[in-house]
Amino acid sequence: MRTIQGMRTIQKTLAGACLLFGLSISLLATAQIADADDDLEDLAETGAALVLFGLAPTALGGWLAWNLRHSNRQTSQSLSLQQEQMFLQLLQNQAGDLTIIQFAAAAQLPIEQAKTFLDQKAQLLNATFEVKDTGAIVYRFPL
């Protein structure tokens, strides 16, 4: 997992650097072209610099940023699906009765995130609640 995070950090940094560099060069080259005298040789050199050092890094940075966002969206969807599957498996194993701590431990989630998830599912599936003498909340989902 750390390797994936490290790669994402590198990708973010590279995307930002490419965009910053490419947009800066593009802006400078565009200003140079706008102020240029009618010297065709200068215009050709500035145009080449714009394409090679401005547009190419900007395109690369944009692609890296898009790829990172797309990858994050897929990872998020995968995690949501895993949580959903864990929830359904626990419901079957526990005959529809589930506590926040049981779900948090099984899904490896923080308590608050597990509570939010279970509250949403309880509302969606018309679950009832029971408070034990210990103060623990038991969600009772109809099977």
N, CA, C and O atoms as a GROMACS GRO file, in nm:
protein
  572
    1MET      N    1   0.083  -0.119   0.000
    1MET     CA    2   0.000   0.000   0.000
    1MET      C    3   0.087   0.126   0.000
    1MET      O    4   0.054   0.226  -0.063
    2ARG      N    5   0.199   0.119   0.071
    2ARG     CA    6   0.287   0.235   0.074
    2ARG      C    7   0.349   0.262  -0.062
    2ARG      O    8   0.373   0.377  -0.100
    3THR      N    9   0.374   0.156  -0.136
    3THR     CA   10   0.431   0.172  -0.269
    3THR      C   11   0.331   0.245  -0.360
    3THR      O   12   0.369   0.332  -0.438
    4ILE      N   13   0.204   0.208  -0.349
    4ILE     CA   14   0.101   0.275  -0.429
    4ILE      C   15   0.092   0.422  -0.391
    4ILE      O   16   0.083   0.508  -0.478
    5GLN      N   17   0.094   0.451  -0.261
    5GLN     CA   18   0.089   0.590  -0.216
    5GLN      C   19   0.212   0.667  -0.264
    5GLN      O   20   0.201   0.784  -0.303
    6GLY      N   21   0.327   0.603  -0.261
    6GLY     CA   22   0.449   0.668  -0.308
    6GLY      C   23   0.443   0.698  -0.456
    6GLY      O   24   0.486   0.805  -0.501
    7MET      N   25   0.389   0.604  -0.532
    7MET     CA   26   0.375   0.625  -0.677
    7MET      C   27   0.275   0.738  -0.705
    7MET      O   28   0.295   0.817  -0.797
    8ARG      N   29   0.168   0.744  -0.627
    8ARG     CA   30   0.070   0.850  -0.647
    8ARG      C   31   0.130   0.986  -0.613
    8ARG      O   32   0.102   1.085  -0.680
    9THR      N   33   0.212   0.991  -0.510
    9THR     CA   34   0.277   1.116  -0.473
    9THR      C   35   0.371   1.161  -0.585
    9THR      O   36   0.375   1.278  -0.620
   10ILE      N   37   0.447   1.068  -0.639
   10ILE     CA   38   0.537   1.100  -0.750
   10ILE      C   39   0.456   1.148  -0.871
   10ILE      O   40   0.494   1.244  -0.937
   11GLN      N   41   0.346   1.080  -0.898
   11GLN     CA   42   0.262   1.117  -1.012
   11GLN      C   43   0.202   1.257  -0.993
   11GLN      O   44   0.196   1.335  -1.088
   12LYS      N   45   0.157   1.288  -0.872
   12LYS     CA   46   0.103   1.422  -0.843
   12LYS      C   47   0.210   1.528  -0.863
   12LYS      O   48   0.186   1.632  -0.924
   13THR      N   49   0.329   1.501  -0.811
   13THR     CA   50   0.439   1.595  -0.821
   13THR      C   51   0.479   1.616  -0.967
   13THR      O   52   0.499   1.730  -1.011
   14LEU      N   53   0.490   1.509  -1.040
   14LEU     CA   54   0.528   1.518  -1.181
   14LEU      C   55   0.421   1.590  -1.262
   14LEU      O   56   0.453   1.672  -1.347
   15ALA      N   57   0.294   1.560  -1.235
   15ALA     CA   58   0.184   1.628  -1.307
   15ALA      C   59   0.188   1.778  -1.278
   15ALA      O   60   0.174   1.859  -1.370
   16GLY      N   61   0.206   1.814  -1.153
   16GLY     CA   62   0.212   1.956  -1.117
   16GLY      C   63   0.331   2.026  -1.181
   16GLY      O   64   0.318   2.138  -1.231
   17ALA      N   65   0.446   1.960  -1.179
   17ALA     CA   66   0.566   2.020  -1.238
   17ALA      C   67   0.549   2.037  -1.390
   17ALA      O   68   0.584   2.141  -1.445
   18CYS      N   69   0.497   1.936  -1.455
   18CYS     CA   70   0.476   1.945  -1.602
   18CYS      C   71   0.377   2.056  -1.635
   18CYS      O   72   0.400   2.135  -1.727
   19LEU      N   73   0.268   2.062  -1.561
   19LEU     CA   74   0.169   2.167  -1.587
   19LEU      C   75   0.227   2.306  -1.562
   19LEU      O   76   0.207   2.398  -1.641
   20LEU      N   77   0.297   2.321  -1.452
   20LEU     CA   78   0.356   2.451  -1.418
   20LEU      C   79   0.459   2.493  -1.524
   20LEU      O   80   0.456   2.606  -1.573
   21PHE      N   81   0.548   2.403  -1.557
   21PHE     CA   82   0.651   2.433  -1.656
   21PHE      C   83   0.589   2.459  -1.793
   21PHE      O   84   0.620   2.558  -1.859
   22GLY      N   85   0.501   2.369  -1.836
   22GLY     CA   86   0.441   2.380  -1.969
   22GLY      C   87   0.355   2.504  -1.985
   22GLY      O   88   0.362   2.572  -2.087
   23LEU      N   89   0.275   2.535  -1.885
   23LEU     CA   90   0.191   2.655  -1.894
   23LEU      C   91   0.274   2.782  -1.890
   23LEU      O   92   0.242   2.880  -1.958
   24SER      N   93   0.380   2.781  -1.811
   24SER     CA   94   0.468   2.899  -1.805
   24SER      C   95   0.534   2.925  -1.940
   24SER      O   96   0.535   3.037  -1.990
   25ILE      N   97   0.589   2.820  -1.998
   25ILE     CA   98   0.654   2.834  -2.129
   25ILE      C   99   0.551   2.873  -2.235
   25ILE      O  100   0.579   2.957  -2.320
   26SER      N  101   0.434   2.814  -2.229
   26SER     CA  102   0.328   2.848  -2.327
   26SER      C  103   0.290   2.995  -2.316
   26SER      O  104   0.273   3.062  -2.418
   27LEU      N  105   0.278   3.045  -2.195
   27LEU     CA  106   0.243   3.186  -2.174
   27LEU      C  107   0.354   3.277  -2.228
   27LEU      O  108   0.327   3.375  -2.297
   28LEU      N  109   0.478   3.244  -2.194
   28LEU     CA  110   0.591   3.324  -2.242
   28LEU      C  111   0.602   3.321  -2.394
   28LEU      O  112   0.624   3.424  -2.457
   29ALA      N  113   0.586   3.203  -2.452
   29ALA     CA  114   0.597   3.192  -2.598
   29ALA      C  115   0.483   3.265  -2.668
   29ALA      O  116   0.504   3.329  -2.771
   30THR      N  117   0.365   3.256  -2.612
   30THR     CA  118   0.251   3.327  -2.671
   30THR      C  119   0.272   3.478  -2.664
   30THR      O  120   0.242   3.549  -2.760
   31ALA      N  121   0.323   3.526  -2.552
   31ALA     CA  122   0.352   3.670  -2.539
   31ALA      C  123   0.460   3.711  -2.638
   31ALA      O  124   0.453   3.818  -2.698
   32GLN      N  125   0.560   3.626  -2.655
   32GLN     CA  126   0.669   3.655  -2.749
   32GLN      C  127   0.616   3.660  -2.893
   32GLN      O  128   0.655   3.747  -2.971
   33ILE      N  129   0.529   3.568  -2.926
   33ILE     CA  130   0.470   3.566  -3.061
   33ILE      C  131   0.385   3.690  -3.084
   33ILE      O  132   0.387   3.748  -3.192
   34ALA      N  133   0.311   3.732  -2.982
   34ALA     CA  134   0.225   3.850  -2.995
   34ALA      C  135   0.308   3.977  -3.013
   34ALA      O  136   0.268   4.068  -3.085
   35ASP      N  137   0.424   3.984  -2.946
   35ASP     CA  138   0.509   4.103  -2.954
   35ASP      C  139   0.612   4.096  -3.067
   35ASP      O  140   0.684   4.193  -3.092
   36ALA      N  141   0.618   3.984  -3.134
   36ALA     CA  142   0.724   3.963  -3.233
   36ALA      C  143   0.706   4.056  -3.352
   36ALA      O  144   0.596   4.086  -3.396
   37ASP      N  145   0.821   4.101  -3.400
   37ASP     CA  146   0.821   4.173  -3.527
   37ASP      C  147   0.794   4.070  -3.635
   37ASP      O  148   0.774   3.952  -3.605
   38ASP      N  149   0.794   4.109  -3.753
   38ASP     CA  150   0.762   4.019  -3.862
   38ASP      C  151   0.878   3.929  -3.903
   38ASP      O  152   0.885   3.884  -4.017
   39ASP      N  153   0.970   3.902  -3.811
   39ASP     CA  154   1.084   3.815  -3.840
   39ASP      C  155   1.037   3.670  -3.836
   39ASP      O  156   1.008   3.617  -3.729
   40LEU      N  157   1.031   3.606  -3.951
   40LEU     CA  158   0.979   3.471  -3.960
   40LEU      C  159   1.067   3.369  -3.888
   40LEU      O  160   1.017   3.269  -3.837
   41GLU      N  161   1.196   3.395  -3.885
   41GLU     CA  162   1.286   3.302  -3.818
   41GLU      C  163   1.259   3.300  -3.667
   41GLU      O  164   1.256   3.193  -3.607
   42ASP      N  165   1.239   3.419  -3.606
   42ASP     CA  166   1.206   3.427  -3.464
   42ASP      C  167   1.071   3.362  -3.435
   42ASP      O  168   1.055   3.292  -3.335
   43LEU      N  169   0.976   3.385  -3.522
   43LEU     CA  170   0.843   3.325  -3.504
   43LEU      C  171   0.851   3.173  -3.511
   43LEU      O  172   0.784   3.104  -3.434
   44ALA      N  173   0.932   3.120  -3.602
   44ALA     CA  174   0.947   2.975  -3.616
   44ALA      C  175   1.012   2.915  -3.491
   44ALA      O  176   0.969   2.811  -3.442
   45GLU      N  177   1.117   2.981  -3.441
   45GLU     CA  178   1.185   2.933  -3.320
   45GLU      C  179   1.093   2.938  -3.199
   45GLU      O  180   1.088   2.845  -3.120
   46THR      N  181   1.019   3.048  -3.186
   46THR     CA  182   0.927   3.061  -3.074
   46THR      C  183   0.814   2.959  -3.085
   46THR      O  184   0.771   2.903  -2.984
   47GLY      N  185   0.767   2.936  -3.206
   47GLY     CA  186   0.662   2.835  -3.227
   47GLY      C  187   0.711   2.695  -3.192
   47GLY      O  188   0.638   2.616  -3.133
   48ALA      N  189   0.834   2.665  -3.229
   48ALA     CA  190   0.892   2.534  -3.196
   48ALA      C  191   0.907   2.519  -3.044
   48ALA      O  192   0.878   2.413  -2.989
   49ALA      N  193   0.953   2.626  -2.978
   49ALA     CA  194   0.966   2.623  -2.832
   49ALA      C  195   0.829   2.606  -2.766
   49ALA      O  196   0.815   2.533  -2.668
   50LEU      N  197   0.729   2.673  -2.822
   50LEU     CA  198   0.592   2.660  -2.768
   50LEU      C  199   0.546   2.516  -2.775
   50LEU      O  200   0.492   2.464  -2.678
   51VAL      N  201   0.566   2.452  -2.888
   51VAL     CA  202   0.520   2.314  -2.905
   51VAL      C  203   0.600   2.217  -2.819
   51VAL      O  204   0.542   2.135  -2.748
   52LEU      N  205   0.734   2.226  -2.825
   52LEU     CA  206   0.819   2.130  -2.754
   52LEU      C  207   0.822   2.150  -2.603
   52LEU      O  208   0.811   2.054  -2.527
   53PHE      N  209   0.836   2.274  -2.560
   53PHE     CA  210   0.855   2.300  -2.417
   53PHE      C  211   0.731   2.355  -2.348
   53PHE      O  212   0.729   2.368  -2.226
   54GLY      N  213   0.628   2.387  -2.424
   54GLY     CA  214   0.506   2.441  -2.365
   54GLY      C  215   0.390   2.344  -2.374
   54GLY      O  216   0.336   2.300  -2.272
   55LEU      N  217   0.352   2.311  -2.496
   55LEU     CA  218   0.234   2.228  -2.516
   55LEU      C  219   0.258   2.082  -2.477
   55LEU      O  220   0.170   2.019  -2.418
   56ALA      N  221   0.373   2.028  -2.508
   56ALA     CA  222   0.401   1.887  -2.477
   56ALA      C  223   0.400   1.861  -2.326
   56ALA      O  224   0.331   1.769  -2.281
   57PRO      N  225   0.474   1.939  -2.244
   57PRO     CA  226   0.467   1.916  -2.100
   57PRO      C  227   0.327   1.943  -2.041
   57PRO      O  228   0.285   1.877  -1.946
   58THR      N  229   0.256   2.041  -2.098
   58THR     CA  230   0.121   2.069  -2.050
   58THR      C  231   0.030   1.950  -2.077
   58THR      O  232  -0.050   1.911  -1.992
   59ALA      N  233   0.041   1.894  -2.196
   59ALA     CA  234  -0.040   1.776  -2.230
   59ALA      C  235  -0.004   1.658  -2.141
   59ALA      O  236  -0.092   1.587  -2.093
   60LEU      N  237   0.124   1.636  -2.117
   60LEU     CA  238   0.168   1.528  -2.031
   60LEU      C  239   0.116   1.547  -1.888
   60LEU      O  240   0.065   1.454  -1.827
   61GLY      N  241   0.129   1.669  -1.837
   61GLY     CA  242   0.079   1.698  -1.702
   61GLY      C  243  -0.072   1.680  -1.692
   61GLY      O  244  -0.121   1.628  -1.592
   62GLY      N  245  -0.144   1.723  -1.793
   62GLY     CA  246  -0.289   1.705  -1.794
   62GLY      C  247  -0.327   1.558  -1.797
   62GLY      O  248  -0.419   1.516  -1.727
   63TRP      N  249  -0.256   1.481  -1.877
   63TRP     CA  250  -0.284   1.338  -1.883
   63TRP      C  251  -0.252   1.270  -1.750
   63TRP      O  252  -0.330   1.185  -1.705
   64LEU      N  253  -0.140   1.305  -1.688
   64LEU     CA  254  -0.106   1.247  -1.558
   64LEU      C  255  -0.211   1.281  -1.452
   64LEU      O  256  -0.248   1.196  -1.371
   65ALA      N  257  -0.257   1.404  -1.452
   65ALA     CA  258  -0.360   1.446  -1.356
   65ALA      C  259  -0.490   1.370  -1.381
   65ALA      O  260  -0.554   1.324  -1.287
   66TRP      N  261  -0.529   1.358  -1.507
   66TRP     CA  262  -0.652   1.284  -1.539
   66TRP      C  263  -0.638   1.138  -1.499
   66TRP      O  264  -0.731   1.080  -1.442
   67ASN      N  265  -0.524   1.078  -1.528
   67ASN     CA  266  -0.500   0.938  -1.495
   67ASN      C  267  -0.505   0.916  -1.343
   67ASN      O  268  -0.561   0.817  -1.297
   68LEU      N  269  -0.449   1.007  -1.268
   68LEU     CA  270  -0.450   0.997  -1.122
   68LEU      C  271  -0.593   1.005  -1.070
   68LEU      O  272  -0.632   0.927  -0.982
   69ARG      N  273  -0.670   1.097  -1.122
   69ARG     CA  274  -0.809   1.111  -1.078
   69ARG      C  275  -0.890   0.986  -1.113
   69ARG      O  276  -0.968   0.937  -1.032
   70HIS      N  277  -0.870   0.935  -1.234
   70HIS     CA  278  -0.940   0.814  -1.278
   70HIS      C  279  -0.903   0.696  -1.188
   70HIS      O  280  -0.989   0.618  -1.149
   71SER      N  281  -0.777   0.683  -1.156
   71SER     CA  282  -0.729   0.575  -1.070
   71SER      C  283  -0.788   0.587  -0.930
   71SER      O  284  -0.829   0.487  -0.870
   72ASN      N  285  -0.793   0.709  -0.877
   72ASN     CA  286  -0.851   0.731  -0.743
   72ASN      C  287  -0.999   0.695  -0.742
   72ASN      O  288  -1.048   0.637  -0.645
   73ARG      N  289  -1.070   0.729  -0.848
   73ARG     CA  290  -1.214   0.697  -0.856
   73ARG      C  291  -1.234   0.546  -0.858
   73ARG      O  292  -1.324   0.495  -0.791
   74GLN      N  293  -1.152   0.473  -0.933
   74GLN     CA  294  -1.164   0.327  -0.939
   74GLN      C  295  -1.132   0.264  -0.804
   74GLN      O  296  -1.199   0.170  -0.762
   75THR      N  297  -1.030   0.316  -0.736
   75THR     CA  298  -0.994   0.264  -0.604
   75THR      C  299  -1.106   0.288  -0.505
   75THR      O  300  -1.138   0.200  -0.425
   76SER      N  301  -1.165   0.406  -0.510
   76SER     CA  302  -1.276   0.439  -0.421
   76SER      C  303  -1.395   0.348  -0.445
   76SER      O  304  -1.458   0.301  -0.350
   77GLN      N  305  -1.427   0.322  -0.571
   77GLN     CA  306  -1.538   0.232  -0.603
   77GLN      C  307  -1.509   0.091  -0.556
   77GLN      O  308  -1.598   0.022  -0.508
   78SER      N  309  -1.386   0.048  -0.570
   78SER     CA  310  -1.347  -0.086  -0.526
   78SER      C  311  -1.360  -0.100  -0.375
   78SER      O  312  -1.408  -0.202  -0.325
   79LEU      N  313  -1.316   0.004  -0.302
   79LEU     CA  314  -1.328   0.001  -0.155
   79LEU      C  315  -1.474   0.000  -0.112
   79LEU      O  316  -1.510  -0.070  -0.017
   80SER      N  317  -1.558   0.077  -0.179
   80SER     CA  318  -1.700   0.080  -0.147
   80SER      C  319  -1.763  -0.057  -0.169
   80SER      O  320  -1.844  -0.102  -0.088
   81LEU      N  321  -1.726  -0.122  -0.275
   81LEU     CA  322  -1.778  -0.255  -0.305
   81LEU      C  323  -1.732  -0.355  -0.200
   81LEU      O  324  -1.809  -0.441  -0.157
   82GLN      N  325  -1.606  -0.346  -0.157
   82GLN     CA  326  -1.554  -0.434  -0.054
   82GLN      C  327  -1.627  -0.413   0.078
   82GLN      O  328  -1.659  -0.510   0.148
   83GLN      N  329  -1.655  -0.287   0.114
   83GLN     CA  330  -1.730  -0.258   0.237
   83GLN      C  331  -1.870  -0.317   0.228
   83GLN      O  332  -1.920  -0.376   0.325
   84GLU      N  333  -1.932  -0.301   0.114
   84GLU     CA  334  -2.068  -0.354   0.093
   84GLU      C  335  -2.069  -0.506   0.108
   84GLU      O  336  -2.157  -0.562   0.174
   85GLN      N  337  -1.971  -0.572   0.048
   85GLN     CA  338  -1.963  -0.718   0.057
   85GLN      C  339  -1.936  -0.763   0.202
   85GLN      O  340  -1.993  -0.861   0.248
   86MET      N  341  -1.850  -0.690   0.271
   86MET     CA  342  -1.821  -0.722   0.411
   86MET      C  343  -1.946  -0.706   0.496
   86MET      O  344  -1.975  -0.789   0.582
   87PHE      N  345  -2.020  -0.600   0.472
   87PHE     CA  346  -2.144  -0.573   0.544
   87PHE      C  347  -2.244  -0.688   0.523
   87PHE      O  348  -2.301  -0.738   0.620
   88LEU      N  349  -2.264  -0.729   0.398
   88LEU     CA  350  -2.359  -0.836   0.369
   88LEU      C  351  -2.316  -0.969   0.430
   88LEU      O  352  -2.398  -1.045   0.480
   89GLN      N  353  -2.186  -0.996   0.425
   89GLN     CA  354  -2.134  -1.120   0.485
   89GLN      C  355  -2.156  -1.121   0.636
   89GLN      O  356  -2.197  -1.222   0.692
   90LEU      N  357  -2.128  -1.009   0.700
   90LEU     CA  358  -2.150  -1.000   0.845
   90LEU      C  359  -2.297  -1.014   0.880
   90LEU      O  360  -2.331  -1.080   0.979
   91LEU      N  361  -2.384  -0.955   0.802
   91LEU     CA  362  -2.528  -0.969   0.828
   91LEU      C  363  -2.570  -1.115   0.824
   91LEU      O  364  -2.647  -1.160   0.908
   92GLN      N  365  -2.520  -1.188   0.726
   92GLN     CA  366  -2.553  -1.331   0.718
   92GLN      C  367  -2.498  -1.407   0.838
   92GLN      O  368  -2.568  -1.489   0.897
   93ASN      N  369  -2.373  -1.380   0.873
   93ASN     CA  370  -2.310  -1.451   0.984
   93ASN      C  371  -2.372  -1.417   1.119
   93ASN      O  372  -2.376  -1.502   1.208
   94GLN      N  373  -2.420  -1.296   1.133
   94GLN     CA  374  -2.473  -1.250   1.262
   94GLN      C  375  -2.627  -1.253   1.266
   94GLN      O  376  -2.687  -1.197   1.358
   95ALA      N  377  -2.689  -1.316   1.170
   95ALA     CA  378  -2.835  -1.328   1.163
   95ALA      C  379  -2.903  -1.191   1.164
   95ALA      O  380  -3.011  -1.175   1.222
   96GLY      N  381  -2.840  -1.091   1.102
   96GLY     CA  382  -2.901  -0.960   1.089
   96GLY      C  383  -2.870  -0.863   1.201
   96GLY      O  384  -2.905  -0.746   1.192
   97ASP      N  385  -2.805  -0.909   1.308
   97ASP     CA  386  -2.770  -0.823   1.422
   97ASP      C  387  -2.623  -0.784   1.411
   97ASP      O  388  -2.535  -0.870   1.397
   98LEU      N  389  -2.597  -0.654   1.418
   98LEU     CA  390  -2.461  -0.606   1.395
   98LEU      C  391  -2.432  -0.484   1.481
   98LEU      O  392  -2.516  -0.395   1.493
   99THR      N  393  -2.315  -0.480   1.540
   99THR     CA  394  -2.273  -0.362   1.617
   99THR      C  395  -2.171  -0.283   1.537
   99THR      O  396  -2.112  -0.332   1.440
  100ILE      N  397  -2.151  -0.160   1.578
  100ILE     CA  398  -2.054  -0.074   1.512
  100ILE      C  399  -1.914  -0.133   1.522
  100ILE      O  400  -1.839  -0.133   1.425
  101ILE      N  401  -1.880  -0.184   1.638
  101ILE     CA  402  -1.746  -0.237   1.660
  101ILE      C  403  -1.723  -0.361   1.574
  101ILE      O  404  -1.614  -0.380   1.520
  102GLN      N  405  -1.824  -0.447   1.561
  102GLN     CA  406  -1.809  -0.565   1.476
  102GLN      C  407  -1.780  -0.525   1.331
  102GLN      O  408  -1.690  -0.579   1.267
  103PHE      N  409  -1.857  -0.429   1.284
  103PHE     CA  410  -1.837  -0.387   1.145
  103PHE      C  411  -1.705  -0.314   1.128
  103PHE      O  412  -1.633  -0.337   1.030
  104ALA      N  413  -1.672  -0.226   1.222
  104ALA     CA  414  -1.545  -0.151   1.212
  104ALA      C  415  -1.426  -0.245   1.211
  104ALA      O  416  -1.331  -0.225   1.134
  105ALA      N  417  -1.429  -0.348   1.296
  105ALA     CA  418  -1.317  -0.443   1.301
  105ALA      C  419  -1.309  -0.525   1.173
  105ALA      O  420  -1.200  -0.546   1.119
  106ALA      N  421  -1.422  -0.572   1.125
  106ALA     CA  422  -1.422  -0.657   1.005
  106ALA      C  423  -1.383  -0.577   0.881
  106ALA      O  424  -1.308  -0.627   0.797
  107ALA      N  425  -1.432  -0.455   0.869
  107ALA     CA  426  -1.405  -0.374   0.750
  107ALA      C  427  -1.279  -0.290   0.763
  107ALA      O  428  -1.240  -0.220   0.669
  108GLN      N  429  -1.216  -0.295   0.879
  108GLN     CA  430  -1.095  -0.218   0.908
  108GLN      C  431  -1.118  -0.069   0.884
  108GLN      O  432  -1.044  -0.003   0.811
  109LEU      N  433  -1.225  -0.019   0.947
  109LEU     CA  434  -1.263   0.122   0.936
  109LEU      C  435  -1.255   0.189   1.072
  109LEU      O  436  -1.268   0.122   1.174
  110PRO      N  437  -1.235   0.320   1.074
  110PRO     CA  438  -1.248   0.393   1.200
  110PRO      C  439  -1.394   0.384   1.249
  110PRO      O  440  -1.486   0.370   1.169
  111ILE      N  441  -1.412   0.393   1.380
  111ILE     CA  442  -1.544   0.378   1.442
  111ILE      C  443  -1.645   0.477   1.382
  111ILE      O  444  -1.757   0.437   1.349
  112GLU      N  445  -1.607   0.602   1.367
  112GLU     CA  446  -1.700   0.702   1.314
  112GLU      C  447  -1.743   0.671   1.172
  112GLU      O  448  -1.860   0.688   1.136
  113GLN      N  449  -1.651   0.625   1.091
  113GLN     CA  450  -1.683   0.590   0.953
  113GLN      C  451  -1.774   0.467   0.949
  113GLN      O  452  -1.867   0.461   0.869
  114ALA      N  453  -1.747   0.370   1.037
  114ALA     CA  454  -1.833   0.251   1.045
  114ALA      C  455  -1.973   0.289   1.091
  114ALA      O  456  -2.072   0.236   1.039
  115LYS      N  457  -1.983   0.379   1.188
  115LYS     CA  458  -2.114   0.424   1.236
  115LYS      C  459  -2.192   0.494   1.125
  115LYS      O  460  -2.311   0.469   1.108
  116THR      N  461  -2.126   0.580   1.052
  116THR     CA  462  -2.192   0.651   0.940
  116THR      C  463  -2.242   0.551   0.836
  116THR      O  464  -2.354   0.562   0.787
  117PHE      N  465  -2.158   0.455   0.803
  117PHE     CA  466  -2.197   0.352   0.706
  117PHE      C  467  -2.320   0.276   0.754
  117PHE      O  468  -2.416   0.258   0.679
  118LEU      N  469  -2.316   0.230   0.880
  118LEU     CA  470  -2.428   0.152   0.934
  118LEU      C  471  -2.554   0.236   0.947
  118LEU      O  472  -2.664   0.186   0.923
  119ASP      N  473  -2.540   0.362   0.984
  119ASP     CA  474  -2.658   0.450   0.992
  119ASP      C  475  -2.724   0.465   0.855
  119ASP      O  476  -2.847   0.462   0.844
  120GLN      N  477  -2.643   0.480   0.751
  120GLN     CA  478  -2.698   0.492   0.616
  120GLN      C  479  -2.767   0.363   0.573
  120GLN      O  480  -2.875   0.366   0.514
  121LYS      N  481  -2.705   0.251   0.602
  121LYS     CA  482  -2.764   0.122   0.566
  121LYS      C  483  -2.890   0.095   0.648
  121LYS      O  484  -2.986   0.038   0.597
  122ALA      N  485  -2.889   0.134   0.774
  122ALA     CA  486  -3.006   0.114   0.859
  122ALA      C  487  -3.125   0.193   0.806
  122ALA      O  488  -3.238   0.143   0.804
  123GLN      N  489  -3.101   0.313   0.763
  123GLN     CA  490  -3.208   0.396   0.707
  123GLN      C  491  -3.257   0.337   0.575
  123GLN      O  492  -3.378   0.333   0.550
  124LEU      N  493  -3.166   0.293   0.492
  124LEU     CA  494  -3.200   0.238   0.362
  124LEU      C  495  -3.278   0.106   0.374
  124LEU      O  496  -3.372   0.082   0.298
  125LEU      N  497  -3.239   0.023   0.470
  125LEU     CA  498  -3.296  -0.112   0.484
  125LEU      C  499  -3.398  -0.124   0.596
  125LEU      O  500  -3.440  -0.234   0.630
  126ASN      N  501  -3.440  -0.011   0.654
  126ASN     CA  502  -3.540  -0.010   0.762
  126ASN      C  503  -3.500  -0.096   0.881
  126ASN      O  504  -3.580  -0.175   0.931
  127ALA      N  505  -3.377  -0.080   0.926
  127ALA     CA  506  -3.329  -0.154   1.042
  127ALA      C  507  -3.382  -0.091   1.170
  127ALA      O  508  -3.419   0.027   1.172
  128THR      N  509  -3.385  -0.170   1.276
  128THR     CA  510  -3.421  -0.118   1.407
  128THR      C  511  -3.294  -0.116   1.492
  128THR      O  512  -3.191  -0.171   1.454
  129PHE      N  513  -3.304  -0.052   1.608
  129PHE     CA  514  -3.189  -0.038   1.696
  129PHE      C  515  -3.225  -0.093   1.834
  129PHE      O  516  -3.340  -0.085   1.878
  130GLU      N  517  -3.126  -0.146   1.899
  130GLU     CA  518  -3.142  -0.187   2.038
  130GLU      C  519  -3.018  -0.141   2.113
  130GLU      O  520  -2.906  -0.162   2.066
  131VAL      N  521  -3.038  -0.079   2.227
  131VAL     CA  522  -2.925  -0.035   2.309
  131VAL      C  523  -2.908  -0.136   2.422
  131VAL      O  524  -2.999  -0.156   2.502
  132LYS      N  525  -2.792  -0.198   2.429
  132LYS     CA  526  -2.761  -0.296   2.532
  132LYS      C  527  -2.732  -0.226   2.664
  132LYS      O  528  -2.714  -0.104   2.668
  133ASP      N  529  -2.728  -0.303   2.771
  133ASP     CA  530  -2.697  -0.248   2.904
  133ASP      C  531  -2.559  -0.184   2.906
  133ASP      O  532  -2.534  -0.093   2.985
  134THR      N  533  -2.470  -0.232   2.821
  134THR     CA  534  -2.334  -0.179   2.815
  134THR      C  535  -2.327  -0.048   2.738
  134THR      O  536  -2.224   0.020   2.737
  135GLY      N  537  -2.437  -0.012   2.671
  135GLY     CA  538  -2.440   0.110   2.592
  135GLY      C  539  -2.415   0.086   2.444
  135GLY      O  540  -2.424   0.178   2.363
  136ALA      N  541  -2.382  -0.038   2.409
  136ALA     CA  542  -2.357  -0.071   2.269
  136ALA      C  543  -2.489  -0.069   2.192
  136ALA      O  544  -2.592  -0.114   2.243
  137ILE      N  545  -2.484  -0.016   2.069
  137ILE     CA  546  -2.600  -0.012   1.983
  137ILE      C  547  -2.595  -0.133   1.891
  137ILE      O  548  -2.495  -0.156   1.822
  138VAL      N  549  -2.703  -0.210   1.890
  138VAL     CA  550  -2.713  -0.326   1.801
  138VAL      C  551  -2.812  -0.288   1.691
  138VAL      O  552  -2.928  -0.256   1.717
  139TYR      N  553  -2.764  -0.294   1.567
  139TYR     CA  554  -2.848  -0.270   1.452
  139TYR      C  555  -2.914  -0.404   1.416
  139TYR      O  556  -2.846  -0.505   1.401
  140ARG      N  557  -3.045  -0.403   1.402
  140ARG     CA  558  -3.119  -0.525   1.365
  140ARG      C  559  -3.174  -0.506   1.224
  140ARG      O  560  -3.272  -0.434   1.202
  141PHE      N  561  -3.110  -0.573   1.131
  141PHE     CA  562  -3.150  -0.564   0.991
  141PHE      C  563  -3.243  -0.680   0.957
  141PHE      O  564  -3.215  -0.795   0.993
  142PRO      N  565  -3.351  -0.652   0.889
  142PRO     CA  566  -3.438  -0.763   0.846
  142PRO      C  567  -3.369  -0.843   0.735
  142PRO      O  568  -3.313  -0.787   0.641
  143LEU      N  569  -3.376  -0.974   0.748
  143LEU     CA  570  -3.315  -1.060   0.646
  143LEU      C  571  -3.420  -1.115   0.552
  143LEU      O  572  -3.387  -1.190   0.459
   0.00000   0.00000   0.00000
